[in-house]
Amino acid sequence: MSDKLKEVEEEGNKLFPSFQPLMGDLWAGLFKMKPELLEDVGEKLTMNRQLMEKVMADDGYTDFREFTCLDDLAAALGTTKYSETVLGWVKEQTKQDQDLAEALQQLMDGEQGASQQAADALSTALSQNGKSLSRMLSRAAQEAVEAKENVKSLLGGIQAGSGDGEMKKVPLKDQLFLAEKLSTDRRLREIAAWAGRMKVIANRKQRSKHKDAISRNGIRQGNDIEQLLPMELGSYASPISKMDFLRRYAEGQTLQYDTNGNEQLGKGPIILCLDQSGSMRDQDTISKGFALALMSIARKQRRDFAWIPFSSHASDPLIYERGKISVKNMIQLATVFLDGGTKFVAPLTKAAEVIKQSRFHQADIIFVTDGEAHVNDQFIDYWNELKKEKGFSVLSMLLGTESIQGVQGFSDRIVKASSFEDESVYQAFEI
């Protein structure tokens, strides 16, 4: 159980004794395939049945269940939001309805007949103010949907439809922890939004690159959706053959193009040297979304990803093997900002250490800055010798600055852009 759910449970148990079973009912109503209310629940659970009847009869409940049914994370988020909402509504009614407040207090005190009195008072409140509960439940459902989408944006890969698959690799408790952080941290929500957008663009760039790099060598069976034959897509579109298509797709028996890729495996790490000087603060959240999109490319290509934030100094590289990142490390990445001035030699030195430690050649360095700094000739000579030995490449991205003098000596390519929202930046996703 998440910390938020425990907090709601503790608060609810102070209001009426059957709140914990109500939370279980709310979860079952959202998660199970065919939830049904029992006809005879006993006097002590009459309030729960009244509330569940209201929830399940609500206009948005059926649509929300399509999102939560058999989905552990969605159902858990929905349970938290619904429980919090029902609790808040009942509390509000006790402030307006003295009879309900007194009945619930007598119920908590264990007085005889209090269960029926509380149920009668709650019934009156539902009939008079049930519409306000409906509006609150609608908002709660939308918040749950947004919470899961934000988690998916942060944890998901760049391939279409990979979000849920990537999330299943993360323990549910970590997913819930991240969802709770997202609900209270505006900056983290902004990073999630940017990460989602950047990953869509990265996927488009990688697909285009992959399409150019492969040749079709016949037909085979499989379930790679990007390589399905047009006739199979037609089978999916037809109501008559759709179920047969889904069965064959699930079993990996759909027909698709057999491809032979020319892309080389066993490449070195993707290294992001990201300027975090004071002038970059306004672009901090979008830069983190950019970093997570690059990390997803590394995960897809099974390459290590190194993140080196820098200003007047450089932090030690944060290395994510094969582009995999834990929830704890993701939150750490989201909160780090160095501030200060700009120097280039320090992050390049850190990048060189990562390259020398990797057993693979052909690393890709993405160097992002909005500033200028001098790099001495002695370091450039050392850099070029290392480049000959390890075969890495450097793409420097200049944001809002025209001068290339500071990066020209160590870069293979230089891209100028006004900001991270400039389409020129997306060239980085072609690695």
N, C-alpha and C positions, 0 to 999 in steps of 0.2 A: 504494500500500500504506500502511495506517495505521501510526502509530508503534508501536502495541501489537503489530501483526502482525510488524513488523520486529524488535521486541524478542524475541518468541517464536521467530522464525526464527533469530536469532543464538544464542539459548540452545540451541535444538534442534540446530543444526549443530555444537555442541560435544559433543553426546551421541552422535550417529551421522550419518554423511555423507549419508545419503539423506533427511534430515528435510525439506529444502526441497521435493523432489519429492512427499513425503508431504502437505505442505500443499496443493500443487496438486491432488493426488488428493482430499483432503478437500473442497476447494472444488468440484471437478467433481461429486463425489458429492452435494453439496447443491444446486448450481445447475442442472445439466443436466437435461433432460427425462427421458432414459432412460440413466443412467450404468451402465456395465458394466465388470466387472473383466476384464483380459486374462488369458488362460490361461497364457501363457509370458511372464514378465517378466524373466528373467535372475536370476542368483544375487545381484547387488548390490541388487536391489529386492525380494527375497523377504520381508524384514521388513515393508516397506510393504504388500505384498499381505496378509500375515497380519493386520496392524493394520486394514486396510481391510475385510477379510472380517469381522472382529469388529465394527467400527463398523456396517457395512451389515446385519449379521445381528441387530443389537440391536433389542429390542422397540420402543423409542421412535423409531428412525431413520425409519421410514416416515411417522409422524405429523409429525416435525420437517421432513421434506422437503416436506410440503404447505405449510409456512410459508416455506421457503427457495427452492423451485424457481422459477427465472426471476426471482427478486427480488434485485437487486444488493445492496441494503443487508442484507437478512436473510441472504443467503448469505455476505456478507463478515463479518458478526457471528458467524454460525455457524462459519465457518472459524476465526476467531480463538479462539472458545471451545473448539471441538473440538481445535484444535492445542495450545492451552494445556493442555487436559485430558489428551490423550494424552502430551504431554511430561511433565506432572507424574506421571502414572501410571508411565511407564517409569523416571523418576528414583527413584520410591519402590520399584520392584521391584529396582533395582540396589543399594539399601541392604539389602534383605532376601535377595537372591540373588547370592552371590559369583560363581557361574558366569556369570551374565548380565553382571555388572559387568566381569569380566575379558574376556569375549567382545567387548563393546562397545569396551573400551579397545584390544584387539588390532585391531578393525576400524578404529578411528580411526588406529592406527599403520600401517595398510596391510599387515598381515601376511597371508601366503598362507593361504587356507582360513578366514579369520576370518568371512567373510560367512555361511557355512554354520553355523559354531559359534554365531554370534549368533542366527541364525534358529532353531536348535534350542533355545537357551536361552529365547528369547522365546516359542516355542511352549509350552514347559513353564510359563512364567509365566502365559500366557493361559489355559491349561487349569486352573491352580491358583487364580488370582486374577482371572479374567476378570469375575466378578460385581462386584468393586469398580470396575472400569473402567466397567461398565454403569451403575452408580449415579452415577459421576462424569459420564458423558456425559449422563445424564438431567438433572442439575443444570445442566450447561453449556447444554443446549438451553433450559431454562426461563429462564436468565439472558439468553440471546440474544433470546428472545421478549419478555421484560420490557424489555430495552434498546431494541428497536425501538418498542415501545409508548410508552416514555417520550419517544423522539425524535418520534414522531408526535404525542404530546400537546403538545409544545412547538412543533412546526413546522406542525401541521395547522390547518385552519380550523374554523369552528363548524358547517358543514353536514355532515349525515350522509354518511359515505363520502368526505369531502373530504381525509382525512388523507394517503393515499397520493398523491393528485393534487398536493397542496400540496408534499409532500416531493420530488416529481420536479422541482420548480422550483429545488431546492437542490442544488448539486454534491455528488456522492457523498462526496468527501473531507471536505466540511464536515459531512455527516451522520455520518460515522465519527468525526470529531473531537468532535462533540457527544456521540456515544454513549460515547466514552472518558471525556469529562468527567463524564458521568452516572454512570459506573461507579465513579468515585473521589470524587464530591462528593455527600454525603448531602442537603445543602440543595437542590441542583439537582434531585435525584430527587423531593424533596418538592414543589418548585415544579411539576415536570412532572405529578405526581399531581393537584395542585390545579388546574392549568391544564386538564387533561383533564376533570375534574368540572365546572369552571366553564364550559367551552365547551359541554358537553352542555346545561347549564341555559340558557346564552346562546342556543343554537340553538333550544331550546324557546320561549323568550320571543320571539325574532325571527320564528319561524314563526307564532306566535299573532298577533303584530302584523301580519305580512304577510297572514295569512288575513283579518284584519279590514279590510285596506287594499285588497284586490283584488276585482274582480268578474269572473265568468266570462262570456265572450263567445263561446261556441261551442267547437268542437273543432279541433285541428290535430295535425300529426305533430311528434314531438320525442322527447327522452329526459330530460326533467325528472321525476325519480322521484316528486317530491312532488305532481305534477299528473296522474299517470297515471290513466286511467279504470279503474273497478273491473273491467271485463271484461278489461283487460290484466293486472291483478294476478291474475285467475283463470287467465289463460293461463300465467303464470309458475308458478302453484301446480300446474298439471296436468302430469304426466310426459309426456303425449302432445304437448302444445303448448309445453313449456318451451324446447326448443332453437330453435323458430321465434321465440318471444318474444325470446330472447337475441340472435338474429341481427338482428331488426328494431330492438331497443333499441340495439344497437351501431351500427346505421346511421341512428339517429335517425328511425325510421319507426313507432314505437309511437304509439298515439292518446292524447292528453292534452287536458286542458282548456286553452283559450286564455284567457289572463288579461290584464286591463288594470289596471295598478297606479295608485294615486293618490298614491304616495309621490314626493316631490320629489327630483330629482337635483341635483347641484352644490351640496351643502351644505358648510359649513365644517368645520374639524377637530374631532375628538373630543379633548378635553384632560382628562387625569387629573392632578389635584393630589393627591398622596398623602402623607399625614403619615408622616414617618419619625423622629419624636421617640422618645426612649428608651422611653416607655411602649408604643410600637407594635412593639417588637422581637419579642414573642411571636407577633405576627401577620404577621411579615415574609414567610414563604414563601407563605402563603395570599393575602396582598395582591399578590404577584407573579403568582400564578395568576390572580387577578382582573384584573390589568392586561393579561395576555396574552389573556384572553378578550375584553376590550374592544377590544384591538388587532385581534383576528380579526373583530370586528364592523366595525371601520373598514375592514379589508381587503375584506370582503364588500360594503360600501357605497361602496368606492373613495374613502374620505376619509382625509385625513392624520390621524395619531395623534401627540399630543404628551404626553410623560410628564414631570411636574414634581415630583420628590421634594422635600419641605421639612421643616424642623424650625424652629430659630431663624433659619435663613436658607433660601434656595431655590436649588437647583441650576439651571444653565441648562437650558432645555427640551431634551429629547432628542426629535427629530422624526423620525417614520418615515413616509415618503411612501406614501400609500395603504395604510397599515397593514402595510407590508412590513418585515421585520426580518432582518438577517443573523445567522448563528450567533455571530459575534464580538460583535455588539451585544447579543444575547440573553444571553450569558454575562456581559457587563458589567452589564446590567439586573439579573441575578440576584444579583450580588455587591455592589451598591451598598446601603449603609445609612448614613444620615447621623448618627443619634443626636442628642441635645441637647434643647432646649426646643421651644416651639411659638409661631410667629407667622404670621398669616394674610396680611398685606399683601404680603409678599415674593413668595409663590407667585401671588397674584392679579395682581400687577404683571407677572410673567413670562407669565402666561396672557394678559393684555391685549396684550403684545407679539406673541404668536403670532397672536392674533385680528386685530390691525391689519395684520400682514404677509400674511394670507390674502386671496386675491382673492374668496373666497366668504363669504357671510353665513351665519347660522344655525349657528354653532358650538355644540357641546354641551360644557359643563364639568361634570365629576364631581369634587366636592371632598370628600375623605375625611379625617376627623380623629377623634381620641378626646379632643381637648383643647379649651381655650377660649382666646381671645385677643381683644384689643380692636382694632376697625377704626374709625379716626377718620371723622368726618362729611365731611371734605374729600375723602377717598378714595372714600367712598360716592357723593358727588355726581359725581365723575369717572367712576366705574364705571357709574352709571345713564345718564349721557350717552353713554358708549361703547356701552352695551346698546341704546339707542335707535337709534344709528347702524348698528350691526352685526347687531342682531337675534339675539343669542346667548341661551342659557338656562343656568342653573346649578342642578344638583341636588347638594345637600349631604347627606352621609351621616355621621351622628353615631354613633360606635361606643362604647357603654358610658357615654354621658353624657346627662344629661337637659336641660341648659341649651342653649337655641337662641340665646341672646343674641349670641354671637360671630359666628354665621353668618347671622342673620336679615336683616341689612341688605343683603347682596349675593346672597342666594339666591332662586330662584323656587320651589323645592320643597325641603323638608327631610324626610329619612327618618331615624328613630331605629332603631338595631339594637344588639343586645348584642355582636355580633362579625360577622366576615365570613361565618360559617356561618348567620347569621340570614337567613331567607327574605326579609326586607324589603330586604336588600342587592341582591337580584336584580332589583329595579325598574330598576337602572342599565342592565340589558341590554335594556331596551325602547326605547332611543334609536333 
